[in-house]
Structure formats: structure tokens, C-alpha cells
Amino acid sequence: MNKQSTQGRRAPSRVLTINGGSSSIKFALFEPGEPPRLVQSGQIERIGQPTARFSVKGAPARNIAAPDHTAAVNVLMDWLEKSTARGALAAVGHRVVHGGPKYSEPERITAELVEELRRLSPFDPEHLPEEILLTEAFHRRFPELPQVACFDTAFHHDLPRVAQLLPIPRRYEAQGVRRYGFHGLSYAFLMEELARLAGAEAARGRVILAHLGNGASLAAVCEGKPMDTSMSFTPAAGVPMSTRSGDLDPGLVWYLARTEKMSAKQFNEMVNFHSGLLGVSETSADMRDLLQCEAQDVRAAEAVALFCYQVRKWIGGFAAALGGLDTLVFAGGIGENAPIVRARICKGLEFLGIELDDPKNEATAGVISTPTGRVAVRVIHTDEEQMIAKTVCSVLGLV
């Protein structure tokens, strides 16, 4: 067999992306390129529950034993070793939710970086411990495989000083307490897509990005630079979400400690896992469920109304901070797939120049505003996994 035919059979290079959550791991395999090409994707759901499931696109889901993230990632790595889609695995990219005050760029994962992330764990105890565990598991199984940390806070790292500051005693700033913002990988992708779809001039304008999914936040961007964002020191701040409260009166901590004997840990559990749509509706954290039953269930209707009202308020506030608005972008599971929610959010924002074209909104067209509206309203499918793959390829020089 000649050299050329041997090369023709060489396994194609692949980049694996990992997006770990508190009870799930989303993964995808990409072929390096401009942009990276998706080859396969899947997820492990319900980690820690008897009903844990492993699924890849195009194949039936199967139940697995995944009492914790270690067991779950071992199932994933076993699949990788057997899968033909794996190809020649060249690198792994991890979404790391919190980069703290230091990390504003993606970093190759080393033992030193892992120790730094361990020290940052108090900043994000809901995500960082599991993210560290995933990087260590891959290092044990594939010690020579390069891994890259892609920080979700990096997009917002250079917010204007006035947007970073929190109105508490300054000594806490020295400990890293400030507004960080999250969903940065999504926002970076959306800004690139906006430039591709609408041109560089649109991306340099006054833009509000609304990433509305299980987690929800908004970002204000001007001249391509982040100016403000709704999430703050943690991802629990800002608008109400599926199970997170969003902004609350801090006096509630003291009130509930006195009246309910609620501990700090219990308060954290409440605002992260039992609030938002779930807390107000008392039935579901899923916007789809609430929309289906809102006509018969006043609490479901109130949860939807509160969500839309709060998002509308943040859009209005950010428009004021930007001195006007040129483009509004909806993204995320709710932002991309719930026309009625988009319509309710935009109703009342006509004074900003936002006018929805109802048929286009119902059809989820790329542009859902009227030709006469001063603000271009767009729906853009976000792709955090592709952004991770693109970042990894850039850091490691993969083509």
C-alpha cells in the first residue's frame, strides 16, 4: 500500500466540546475548520437520579448508572473509545462558567489552572467543582490530550467600571466581588452571527442580546463592546429563570433567617433551584408547560407574565444605558422557540422603535420586525458548542 492511500485512511481529526451542568453533560464532536463542522452530539441527563440517560443524535437513548458526574463522564469516555464518530480526538474544550477576576481569555488546562479553579470554587459552587472533576477525569483517561477552558465570564471581562461595581463596601471588591456576567460563549457567538447576517455596521451599533432559556440573561453591547449585563456576581441575578429567582431584595435573607430559621445554604438552594418560573407557578419550570396551561391556571399565567415583564424592563433599562437601540436579538430555548413570549416582551416597547411583524414572528423568521420599525428585531440560533470548538481550534492552531 502506498503512502498516499495510507494517508487517505487516516482517522479525521475531532474536537470534543463539554458543557457540564449540575445534573447534565452536553457533548459534541466537531471537525476542525472555518467554522468547525458538527459531526455528532449528545447528552447525559438526570445525573444523580435512578433515571439517568445517555443519548446521542440518531440513536435511541439508554438508561445508565450515573450516581454522580464521575460515573457519567466514564460512560461518555467509554462511548468515545468505541465510537467511529470520535475519529482522531485532537482536543477537548470545556465550558467553564466562572473565570473570576483573572481569566479573560481561554486557557489551556494545566495542573496550575485546575488549582486556580479550585480556589475560585466559592465564586460558583454550583458549577466549578463538577467542571474541575470533568477535566481531571479526561486527563486520567487521556493524559496526552490537550484540554482548553473556555470561560463563560470572559465576554464581559472588560465591562465599564460603573457596570462592574456593586454598591457594597469596597473591601469586598478586593476579594473579587463584582459584576461578572455569564452566557458569554453564547453572546460571543451571537455577535459573530449578527455581523455575518447583518453586516459589521449592525454589529457595531447599539445591540441588546436576550439569551432566554432555562438560564436567562441580557447583555448590552455598543461598538462591539459589552457595556452591561443582567447577571451579576452569580448566574442567579437578573431576570427570573426556570428555577432561579433573578434579582431579589437582599433584605429577604434577614427576614427569612428570622421568620423561617432559614440558613444561608437553604436560601441559596431556594433562589437557585426552587424559584423563578417553578416557584411562582408551583407546577413547572418549563415555559412550554406554563404556556399550555396558563388559560386555566392563574399561577402559571402569572409566572409567564412576570418573566415577560422583567425581560421588558431590562430591555428598556439597557436601551437607556446605550442611549437608544438599533438591534434586539432573541436567542436560547425560549427566545428562539416561543413567538408568544417574544410578542409579549415587545408589547409596550413601541416607544423605542420596536415593531414586530406578527406573521414573521409566528414563523420565527430571521428578522421579525416590520420594515418601518426603527429597531431590527432578530431571532438567531445560538450555538455555544460551536463557539467552544472554534475557540479550541484557535488556541491550539487546529485547522
Secondary structure, DSSP 8 states (H G I E B T S, - for coil): --HHHHHHTS--EEEEEEEE-SS-EEEEEEE-SSS-EEEEEEEEESTTSTT-EEEETTS--EE---SSHHHHHHHHHHHHHH-GGG-EEEEEEEEES--TTT--S-EE--HHHHHHHHHHGGG-TTTHHHHHHHHHHHHHH-TTS-EEEEETTGGGTT--HHHH--SS-GGGGGGT-S-----HHHHHHHHHHHHHHH-HHHHTSEEEEEEESSSEEEEEEETTEEEEES--SSTTSSS--SS---S--THHHHHHHHHS---HHHHHHHHHHS-HHHHHHSS-S-HHHHHHHTTT-HHHHHHHHHHHHHHHHHHHHHHHHHTS-SEEEEEHHHHHH-HHHHHHHHTT-GGGT--B-HHHHHTT-SB-B-TT-SSEEEE----HHHHHHHHHHHHHT--
